[in-house]
Amino acid sequence: MKMCEKRVCNTYVKTRRYMPRKDFLIFEAPGRSPYYATQYHFKDMVMLCYIRSNHYDAIYPRQRLSAAAMCQSIVYETLYKTVFEFGDDVDLAVRKMLYDKTYFKHKKNMTFEQWKESVKFGTETNALSEEEQATASDVVTALANRIPPFPFKVAKALDPTIYRNVEYDIWNEAEKERIRNEQLVVPDLEPGVKCLVRLTRDLEGYSASFQAHIQKMEPDEGPITVFIEKLGEIIDLAPRTTVQTAKLLLPECVAVQPSR
């Protein structure tokens, strides 16, 4: 079966030779010499790595990746400094995120948006004084509170010495979503199930809905513990009598009425 798949792959590669007018050099495993799938003596060559099930990944020289990393950083710098208006503070954030290994080490694993929501609910505090908050940018505020102002994968794309395979990241996320949708069922309320939680602050009347994961359900109609993704917090809800399954609001989500 493996040899059959290999023959099919090689036949496909050979049929492609007329389009790019390039020969194909195939790598199969580390330590093994590559072989030419075509030998038509074209001027240019395409290097491919045979993975599995008729799938090939492209192989590029280091020089090309270095040039691609530089071009990628210019694009992301334009987006984050100019379009998203983060300004020159972006450079400081990239240095802290990628090269200061201790800066975020002891902080909770939460995004800047999660941290801002937590500040609204009083579960986190801002390290900056009110006077400093009035003039500080989002990036400076995040760094002062040891929170990454944007994802680490964005920081890598901003670094001119690192090439981030954005296309692969997008494909990988799409594959995860496809598999999740194929396995989609409406679950019962139990640990691990996604749910929708609505929180209200009585003092200010601020309320919002958040996606959460059920962590623990106490027996005998006891309280439910959930992890709220956006806040990065674990909270306890009212006894189970206040929890009900409603119509499907989001994929794999059921409605939960919290105790606060």
Protein Blocks (a to p, Z undefined) as FASTA:
>chain_A
ZZmmmmmmmmmmmmmmmmnopacdddfbghiacddfbdghpabdcddddfbghiacdddd
fklmmmmmmmmmmmmmmmmmmmnonojmlmmmmmmmmmmmklmmmgccddfklmmmmmmn
opaccfbdfklmmmpcfklmmmmnopafbdfklmmmmpmkbccdfklmmmmmmmmmmmmm
mmgccddddehiacddddddfknopacddddddfbdcehhiacddddfklopacddddfk
lpccdddfbghiacdddfZZ
